[in-house]
Each structure stands twice: as C-alpha cells, then as structure tokens.
Amino acid sequence: QVQTVESGGGLVQPGGSLRLSCAASGSIFAILAMGWYRQTPGKQREMVAYITSEGYRNYADSVKGRFTISRDNAKNTLYLQMMSLKPEDTAVYYCNTYPLLAADPLWGQGTQVTVSS
C-alpha cells in the first residue's frame, strides 16, 4: 500500500479556492492511478477525483468544472486544485490509490477543508 500525507486544507469563504497536496511514499507511485476522497461525519468516504498513470482524469459530478486533479511523478505528489468552493465541499480530504488496493486500506491523516462565511 501507499503511505500518504495530505496538506493544504483550511477555512475558506464560499467561492474561494484551495490547493491540496498529497505526498506519497513508494517507488511505484508513477504507475498507480491515484484519487482524492472526502468524508464528512456520519457519511461514507466518497471519491472526488482520480487520475491514471497516463493522465486520464475523472471527477464526481458534484465537483466537475470546479476541481482539477494533477500529479507530479518526479515528486511523488498528487494535487487537487479546488475553485468556486461551496459549503457542501466541507469535509476531510484524503488521497489514496484508485481503486483502493485493499479491503481495509491504509489512510493518511487527511486535511480538513471548511467552506464557510
């Protein structure tokens, strides 16, 4: 499994922007499809966006046109540029492989994003 450290979250007003980063361990990062997930209390973790090793991207309908996922394989880092943020984007954001490689995958600590005026 891949170990991850997420960062870049914070408090932002509706309509604002944030850029999340995910530093991943391991020499196989470049060949893995990676995704961003988010979770709010009482709800299941949901996939927000993923990017394959070839650069194909896919997004949840709720974030299409507002979020952009990218990766830097030389730095073993995954990014999520979030724009036009809404209160419903408030969640803890995590990164991991896509799809998940284990029934009980290893998760990082996540990074809290709060969208509020």
Contact map, one row per residue, 1 for C-alpha under 8 A:
111000000000000000000000000000000000000000000000000000000000000000000000000000000000000000000000000011001100000000000
111100000000000000000001110010000000000000000000000000000000000000000000000000000000000000000001100000000100000000000
111110000000000000000001110000000000000000000000000000000000000000000000000000000000000000000000000000000111000000000
011111000000000000000111100000000000000000000000000000000000000000000000000000000000000000000011000000000011000000000
001111100000000000000111000000000000000000000000000000000000000000000000000000000000000000000000000000000001110000000
000111110000000000011110000000000000000000000000000000000000000000000000000000000000000000001110000000000001111000000
000011111000000000011100000000000000000000000000000000000000000000000000000000000000000000000000000000000000011000000
000001111100000001111000000000000000000000000000000000000000000000000000000000000000000000000000000000000000001000000
000000111110000001110000000000000000000000000000000000000000000000000000000000000000000000000000000000000000001111000
000000011111000001000000000000000000000000000000000000000000000000000000000000000000000000000000000000000000001111000
000000001111100000000000000000000000000000000000000000000000000000000000000000000000000000000000000000000000000011110
000000000111110111000000000000000000000000000000000000000000000000000000000000000000000000000000000000000000000011111
000000000011111100000000000000000000000000000000000000000000000000000000000000000000100000000000000000000000000000111
000000000001111100000000000000000000000000000000000000000000000000000000000000000001111000000000000000000000000000111
000000000000111110000000000000000000000000000000000000000000000000000000000000000011110000000000000000000000000000000
000000000001111111000000000000000000000000000000000000000000000000000000000000000011100000000000000000000000000000000
000000000001001111100000000000000000000000000000000000000000000000000000000000001111100000000000000000000000000000000
000000011101000111110000000000000000000000000000000000000000000000000000000000001110000000000000000000000000000000000
000000011000000011111000000000000000000000000000000000000000000000000000000000111100000000000000000000000000000000000
000001111000000001111100000000000000000000000000000000000000000000000000000000111100000000000000000000000000000000000
000001110000000000111110000000000000000000000000000000000000000000000000000011110000000000000000000000000000000000000
000111100000000000011111000000000000000000000000000000000000000000000000000011100000000000000010000000000000000000000
000111000000000000001111100000000000000000000000000000000000000000000000001111000000000000000000000000000000000000000
011110000000000000000111110010000000000000000000000000000000000000000000000111000000000000000000000000000000000000000
011100000000000000000011111010000000000000000000000000000000000000000000000100000000000000000000000000000000000000000
011000000000000000000001111110000000000000000000000000000000000000000000000000000000000000000000000000000000000000000
000000000000000000000000111111000000000000000000000000000000000000000000000000000000000000000000000000000000000000000
000000000000000000000000011111110000000000000000000000000000000000000000000000000000000000000000000000000000000000000
010000000000000000000001111111110000000000000000000000000000000000000000100100000000000000000000000000000000000000000
000000000000000000000000001111110000000000000000000010000000000000000000100100000000000000000000000000000000000000000
000000000000000000000000000111111000000000000000000010000000000000000000000000000000000000000000000000000000000000000
000000000000000000000000000111111100000000000000000110000000000000000000000000000000000000000000110000000000000000000
000000000000000000000000000000111110000000000000011110000000000000000000000000000000000000000000111000000000000000000
000000000000000000000000000000011111000000000000011110000000000000000000000001000000000000000011111000000000000000000
000000000000000000000000000000001111100000000011111000000000000000000000000000000000000000000011111000000000000000000
000000000000000000000000000000000111110000000011110000000000000000000000000000010000000000001111000000000000000000000
000000000000000000000000000000000011111000001111100000000000000000000000000000000000000000001111000000000000000000000
000000000000000000000000000000000001111100001111000000000000000000000000000000000000000000111100000000000000000000000
000000000000000000000000000000000000111110111100000000000000000000000000000000000000000000111000000000000000000000000
000000000000000000000000000000000000011111111000000000000000000000000000000000000000000001110000000000000000000000000
000000000000000000000000000000000000001111100000000000000000000000000000000000000000000000000000000000000000000000000
000000000000000000000000000000000000000111110000000000000000000000000000000000000000000000000000000000000000000000000
000000000000000000000000000000000000001111111000000000000000000000000000000000000000000000000000000000000000000000000
000000000000000000000000000000000000001101111100000000000000000000000000000000000000000000000000000000000000000000000
000000000000000000000000000000000000111100111110000000000000000000000000000000000000000000000000000000000000000000000
000000000000000000000000000000000000111000011111000000000000000000000000000000000000000000000000000000000000000000000
000000000000000000000000000000000011110000001111110000000001000000000000000000000000000000000000000000000000000000000
000000000000000000000000000000000011110000000111110000000011001000000000000000000000000000000000000000000000000000000
000000000000000000000000000000000011100000000011111000001111000000001000000000000000000000000000000000000000000000000
000000000000000000000000000000001111000000000011111100001110000000001000000000000000000000000000010000000000000000000
000000000000000000000000000000001110000000000000111111111100000000001110000000000000000000000000000000000000000000000
000000000000000000000000000000011100000000000000011111111000000000000000000000000000000000000000000000000000000000000
000000000000000000000000000001111100000000000000001111110000000000000000000000000000000000000000000000000000000000000
000000000000000000000000000000000000000000000000001111110000000000000000000000000000000000000000000000000000000000000
000000000000000000000000000000000000000000000000001111111000000000000100000000000000000000000000000000000000000000000
000000000000000000000000000000000000000000000000001111111100000000000000000000000000000000000000000000000000000000000
000000000000000000000000000000000000000000000000111100111110000000001000000000000000000000000000000000000000000000000
000000000000000000000000000000000000000000000000111000011111000000000000000000000000000000000000000000000000000000000
000000000000000000000000000000000000000000000001110000001111101100000000000000000000000000000000000000000000000000000
000000000000000000000000000000000000000000000011100000000111111100000000000000000000000000000000000000000000000000000
000000000000000000000000000000000000000000000000000000000011111100000000000000000000000000000000000000000000000000000
000000000000000000000000000000000000000000000000000000000001111100000000000000000000000000000000000000000000000000000
000000000000000000000000000000000000000000000001000000000011111111100000000000000000000000000000000000000000000000000
000000000000000000000000000000000000000000000000000000000011111111100000000000000000000000000000000000000000000000000
000000000000000000000000000000000000000000000000000000000000001111110000000000000000000000000000000000000000000000000
000000000000000000000000000000000000000000000000000000000000001111110000000000000111100000000000000000000000000000000
000000000000000000000000000000000000000000000000000000000000001111111000000000011110000000000000000000000000000000000
000000000000000000000000000000000000000000000000000000000000000011111100000000011100000000000000000000000000000000000
000000000000000000000000000000000000000000000000111000001000000000111110000001111000000000000000000000000000000000000
000000000000000000000000000000000000000000000000001000100000000000011111000001110000000000000000000000000000000000000
000000000000000000000000000000000000000000000000001000000000000000001111100111100000000000000000000000000000000000000
000000000000000000000000000000000000000000000000000000000000000000000111111111000000000000000000000000000000000000000
000000000000000000000000000011000000000000000000000000000000000000000011111110000000000000000000000000000000000000000
000000000000000000000000000000000000000000000000000000000000000000000001111110000000000000000000000000000000000000000
000000000000000000000010000000000000000000000000000000000000000000000001111110000000000000000000000000000000000000000
000000000000000000000011100011000000000000000000000000000000000000000011111111000000000000000000000000000000000000000
000000000000000000001111000000000000000000000000000000000000000000000011111111100000000000000000000000000000000000000
000000000000000000001111000000000100000000000000000000000000000000001111000111110000000000000010000000000000000000000
000000000000000000111100000000000000000000000000000000000000000000001110000011111000000000000000000000000000000000000
000000000000000000111000000000000001000000000000000000000000000000111100000001111100000000000000000000000000000000000
000000000000000011110000000000000000000000000000000000000000000000111000000000111110000000000000000000000000000000000
000000000000000011110000000000000000000000000000000000000000000001110000000000011111100000000000000000000000000000000
000000000000001111000000000000000000000000000000000000000000000001100000000000001111100000000000000000000000000000000
000000000000011110000000000000000000000000000000000000000000000001000000000000000111110000000000000000000000000000000
000000000000111110000000000000000000000000000000000000000000000001000000000000000111111010000000000000000000000000100
000000000000011000000000000000000000000000000000000000000000000000000000000000000001111111000000000000000000000000100
000000000000010000000000000000000000000000000000000000000000000000000000000000000000111111000000000000000000000001110
000000000000000000000000000000000000000000000000000000000000000000000000000000000000011111000000000000000000000000100
000000000000000000000000000000000000000000000000000000000000000000000000000000000000111111100000000000000000000011100
000000000000000000000000000000000000000100000000000000000000000000000000000000000000011111110000000000000000000111100
000000000000000000000000000000000000011100000000000000000000000000000000000000000000000011111000000000000000000111000
000000000000000000000000000000000000011100000000000000000000000000000000000000000000000001111100000000000000011110000
000001000000000000000000000000000001111000000000000000000000000000000000000000000000000000111110000000000000011110000
000001000000000000000000000000000001110000000000000000000000000000000000000000000000000000011111000000000011111000000
000101000000000000000100000000000111100000000000000000000000000000000000000001000000000000001111100000000011010000000
010100000000000000000000000000000111100000000000000000000000000000000000000000000000000000000111110100000010000000000
010000000000000000000000000000011110000000000000000000000000000000000000000000000000000000000011111110000000000000000
000000000000000000000000000000011110000000000000010000000000000000000000000000000000000000000001111110000000000000000
000000000000000000000000000000001110000000000000000000000000000000000000000000000000000000000000111110000000000000000
000000000000000000000000000000000000000000000000000000000000000000000000000000000000000000000001111111101000000000000
100000000000000000000000000000000000000000000000000000000000000000000000000000000000000000000000111111101000000000000
100000000000000000000000000000000000000000000000000000000000000000000000000000000000000000000000000111111000000000000
000000000000000000000000000000000000000000000000000000000000000000000000000000000000000000000000000111111000000000000
000000000000000000000000000000000000000000000000000000000000000000000000000000000000000000000000000001111100000000000
100000000000000000000000000000000000000000000000000000000000000000000000000000000000000000000000000111111110000000000
111000000000000000000000000000000000000000000000000000000000000000000000000000000000000000000000000000011111000000000
001100000000000000000000000000000000000000000000000000000000000000000000000000000000000000000111000000001111110000000
001111000000000000000000000000000000000000000000000000000000000000000000000000000000000000000110000000000111110000000
000011000000000000000000000000000000000000000000000000000000000000000000000000000000000000000100000000000011111000000
000011100000000000000000000000000000000000000000000000000000000000000000000000000000000000011110000000000011111100000
000001111100000000000000000000000000000000000000000000000000000000000000000000000000000000011100000000000000111110000
000000001100000000000000000000000000000000000000000000000000000000000000000000000000000001111000000000000000011111000
000000001111000000000000000000000000000000000000000000000000000000000000000000000000000011111000000000000000001111100
000000001111000000000000000000000000000000000000000000000000000000000000000000000000001011100000000000000000000111110
000000000011110000000000000000000000000000000000000000000000000000000000000000000000111111000000000000000000000011111
000000000011110000000000000000000000000000000000000000000000000000000000000000000000001000000000000000000000000001111
000000000001110000000000000000000000000000000000000000000000000000000000000000000000000000000000000000000000000000111
